[in-house]
Amino acid sequence: MTEHMRAEALFASDLQPSDRPSDAQVSRAIHTSLLVRGGAAGCAAAVAAEYGEHPEIAAPRMRWALALASRDATAHALAA
């Protein structure tokens, strides 16, 4: 799974930036979001919908999701 797909899943999750999530919470949120939304395509659809409805909120959330997804990818690479 690519970093961008993880970011979309995190974006579509219930996790909030104000939660200051741990790496474990980020991984769990990504996994749950993918399951609930039917995979990467469902997460991408949720991202697109949010950008259409609330673009002023979507851009900062995606920056947050990309930063955390990058951190999650690094953690997975180190664990492998």
ZABABA-518211 format. One record per residue (C-alpha): x, y, z; residue in one letter. Coordinates in pm, 1 decimal, always signed. Example, Ala and Ser with C-alpha at 12.3 -4.5 7.8 and 13.67 -1.06 7.14 Angstrom:
# residues 2
((+1230.0; -450.0; +780.0); "A") ((+1367.0; -106.0; +714.0); "S") 
END
This chain:
# residues 80
((+0.0; +0.0; +0.0); "M") ((+134.2; +340.1; -91.9); "T") ((+186.2; +626.8; +148.4); "E") ((-86.5; +823.2; -30.2); "H") ((-334.7; +537.8; +10.3); "M") ((-255.8; +524.9; +383.1); "R") ((-303.8; +902.7; +401.1); "A") ((-644.3; +877.5; +232.3); "E") ((-748.4; +603.9; +474.3); "A") ((-633.3; +813.0; +769.8); "L") ((-808.8; +1120.5; +628.2); "F") ((-1131.5; +917.4; +604.8); "A") ((-1095.2; +779.9; +958.8); "S") ((-1252.4; +908.2; +1278.5); "D") ((-911.6; +1001.1; +1420.3); "L") ((-867.2; +1374.1; +1477.0); "Q") ((-550.1; +1586.0; +1480.6); "P") ((-646.4; +1705.4; +1827.7); "S") ((-617.5; +1343.5; +1948.6); "D") ((-239.1; +1362.1; +1900.8); "R") ((-242.8; +992.7; +1808.0); "P") ((+33.3; +745.0; +1877.0); "S") ((+181.6; +535.1; +1596.7); "D") ((-33.4; +242.2; +1709.2); "A") ((-348.9; +455.1; +1693.9); "Q") ((-258.3; +574.8; +1344.3); "V") ((-203.2; +219.5; +1220.0); "S") ((-528.5; +103.4; +1378.1); "R") ((-721.5; +398.1; +1229.5); "A") ((-583.5; +327.5; +881.2); "I") ((-670.0; -41.6; +906.3); "H") ((-1020.8; +27.1; +1039.2); "T") ((-1091.2; +294.8; +779.4); "S") ((-992.8; +58.6; +498.4); "L") ((-1221.9; -212.8; +636.7); "L") ((-1519.0; +15.5; +700.5); "V") ((-1497.8; +196.9; +367.1); "R") ((-1438.9; -112.2; +154.7); "G") ((-1073.6; -53.8; +74.2); "G") ((-864.2; +218.1; -80.0); "A") ((-1126.8; +316.7; -338.0); "A") ((-1384.0; +381.8; -65.7); "G") ((-1136.0; +595.7; +126.4); "C") ((-1052.2; +792.5; -188.4); "A") ((-1423.9; +852.7; -244.6); "A") ((-1458.9; +985.3; +111.4); "A") ((-1166.0; +1220.8; +54.0); "V") ((-1318.9; +1348.5; -270.4); "A") ((-1653.3; +1405.8; -102.9); "A") ((-1495.4; +1599.3; +181.8); "E") ((-1300.8; +1820.0; -60.4); "Y") ((-1626.2; +1890.3; -243.4); "G") ((-1823.0; +1971.1; +69.9); "E") ((-1560.3; +2133.1; +294.8); "H") ((-1247.1; +2228.0; +97.2); "P") ((-1132.9; +2475.7; +364.1); "E") ((-1110.1; +2191.3; +617.3); "I") ((-1000.3; +1914.2; +381.1); "A") ((-663.6; +2062.5; +282.3); "A") ((-526.1; +2097.4; +638.1); "P") ((-659.5; +1751.4; +727.7); "R") ((-484.0; +1600.2; +424.8); "M") ((-154.8; +1766.9; +522.0); "R") ((-195.3; +1614.2; +868.3); "W") ((-285.1; +1273.0; +722.0); "A") ((+12.2; +1277.8; +483.5); "L") ((+252.7; +1362.5; +766.5); "A") ((+120.5; +1080.5; +983.9); "L") ((+100.0; +831.5; +696.9); "A") ((+464.9; +903.3; +621.7); "S") ((+552.0; +836.1; +984.7); "R") ((+343.4; +515.9; +972.0); "D") ((+525.2; +400.4; +656.9); "A") ((+861.3; +456.2; +823.8); "T") ((+750.6; +260.9; +1130.3); "A") ((+636.4; -30.3; +911.0); "H") ((+963.0; -28.5; +716.6); "A") ((+1168.7; -38.2; +1035.8); "L") ((+958.5; -321.4; +1175.8); "A") ((+1002.4; -537.1; +862.6); "A") 
END
